[in-house]
Amino acid sequence: MKFLYLFLILIGVMFFEKISNKLLGIKPIKIWKNSGGNLDRLGRFIIMFIFLCVLPFLVWNDINMKWYWITYFTVIIGFRAVLEWLYVRETKQYRTTILSLVVGIILFINLDYFIPGVY
């Protein structure tokens, strides 16, 4: 059930990013279609590998897992924002990525207040 809430938050943040792109007049450009594509794939793989290696060493309780996922999404989306700033700076797309990161973190931290009993 917790993964369903996590999935709903991710869908909500993606929807929020699409709406903020339209409101700010930003035409999104895919990073992997530019010269940063190889660096994007390599960076995401390294980050995922590090986080998967750390996963067995966590104490398995809800608080630790909550902060694990918050840290993972912050690092992944932060890495994406840095690459957007480096490779597609002229579109200002990195602004909506950072904005959706902040909204997603706020929603994820306060998930227990929105839906009691999740954590």
N, C-alpha and C positions, 0 to 999 in steps of 0.2 A: 504494500500500500504506500510505503514511503517513496518508492521509486515512481509511482504514479504522480505524486505531488512534485517530485523533482522534474519529471517529464513535463508536467503542466507549467511549471515555472520556466523551463527552457522554451517551451512553445510561446508563452506569454512574452518573454524577453525578445524572442525573434520577431514576434508581431509588433512589439514596441519599437524595435529597430527599423522595421519597414515603415511604420507610420512616421517616425522621426525623420527618416530619409526624405519622405514625401513632404513633410511640413517644412523642412529646412532647404528643400530644393536640391538635394544631393543625389546624383546619379551613381549608384554603386558600381564599382568595377571589381572584378574578381582578382585576387592577388595572384592566384596560380596561373592566370593568363598573361601576367607580366614577367619581368625578369626576376621577381622575387618568389616564383613558384617553387623552385628547388629548395630554397632556404626555408620557405613555409613548411613544406613537407618534412624536411629534415628536423627542423625545430619542434614541430608537433610530435614527431616520433620520439625525439630525445626526451621531451617533457613527459609524454605518456609513459615511456620506459622507466624514467625516474620515479614517477608516482606509483607505477605498478610494483616497482621494487620496494618502495616504502610501505605499501599496503599490508604485507604480512606482519610487520613490526608494530602496527597500531594496536592499542588496547581497544577491543571491540565493544565500545559503548556508543550510545547515540550522540553524545556531545562531541567526541573525537571524530566520528564519521561526518558529522555536520561541518566541522571546521576543516576536515580533509577535503570535502567537496568544494567548500567555499574557496579554499586555497588553490585547488586544481583549476577551477573555472576562472579565478582571478589571473592565474599565471597564463593559461591558454588564451583567454580573451585579451589580456594585456599584451601578450606576444603578438597577437593579431593586430592590435592597435598600433604597436610599434612598427610592424611591417607595412601597414597601410600608410603610416606617416612617412616612412622611408621611400616607398615605391609608388604610391598613388596620392601624394601629398596635395596635388592640385585639386582633387575632388573634395577634400575636407571630410572624407568618409571616416577618418579616425575619430572625429568628434562624436558621431553617433555611436560608434563602437564603445567608446569610453562612457558615454551616457547610458547605454544599455547595460554595461558592466556594473555601473553604480546602482542602477535600478534593480538588476538581478541580485546583487549582493544584499541590498536592503530587503528585498522580498524574501530571500533565503534566510537571512538572519531572523527576520520577524515572522517566519512561517508558523511558529508555535502560537503566536498571538492571533494570527488569522484563522488557523485551524487547530483548536486545542487538542492536545493528546498526540500530536505527531511526534514530538520528542519528549 
